[in-house]
Amino acid sequence: MSENTSNLLKKCEIPEKENALKGRSEPLFIEDTNAVTKDNIKRAPKSNEKEVILALGCFWGAERKFWNTPGVTVTAVGYAGGYTPNPTYEEVCTGQTGHTEVVRVIFDTTKTTLEEVLKVFWENHDPTQGMRQGNDIGSQYRSAIYALNEDDLAFAKASKEKFERRLLASGFGMITTEIELLDTFYYAETYHQQYLHKNPNGYCGLGGTGVSCPIGLTI
């Protein structure tokens, strides 16, 4: 096995907690203001809002998709699903923190629903690829939904089952999306926040399967 192949395989494996990079006790310094909406990316949801954390490949293009989604009020990119406290981008890219690249999405429940947000999620990546999205390979590109409460967790699992039937009927494999309650969300460095707004010609690897996600998801 070549060194490059060995390194690639290592990046596709989630480490045991005790083997993950140590990280740091202090959070990274991140600017608060969303470059697109001018809202505070660190604020808590208001009484009419809900929050969900979504991973669908490289977070640059994923965040742009959600800040352009009607009813979404706040977006921010970061890391979730791993062990290393306050990781850097370089650490996450080694595959040795256990995290995946995610987008924090806060949405106005009077203007949209979790169902509509998950429809955008399912239709804009291929959730059957395991530790990759297209040419982006590694555990940091795995598909994931991290809910903040049990009701949203159950709804996300139900949406997966319904969309999976559509994918299987269209010749795709089983969905590999990780669906769990959120443990900890870490903000990515400021230069990653709203990256494609700041760099309009920057890389975007976002791409769906062409299969539509049904509306009217029920548990």
Secondary structure, 3 states (H helix, E strand, C coil): CCHHHHHHHHHCCCCCHHHCCCCCCCCCCCCCECCCCCCECCCCCCCCEEEEEEECCCHHHHHHHHHCCCCEEEEEEEEECCCCCCCCHHHHHCCCCCCEEEEEEEEECCCCCHHHHHHHHHHCCCCCCCCEECCEECHHHCCEEEECCHHHHHHHHHHHHHHHHHHHHCCCCCCCCEEEECCCCEECCHHHCCHHHHCCCCCCCCCCCCCCCCCCCCC
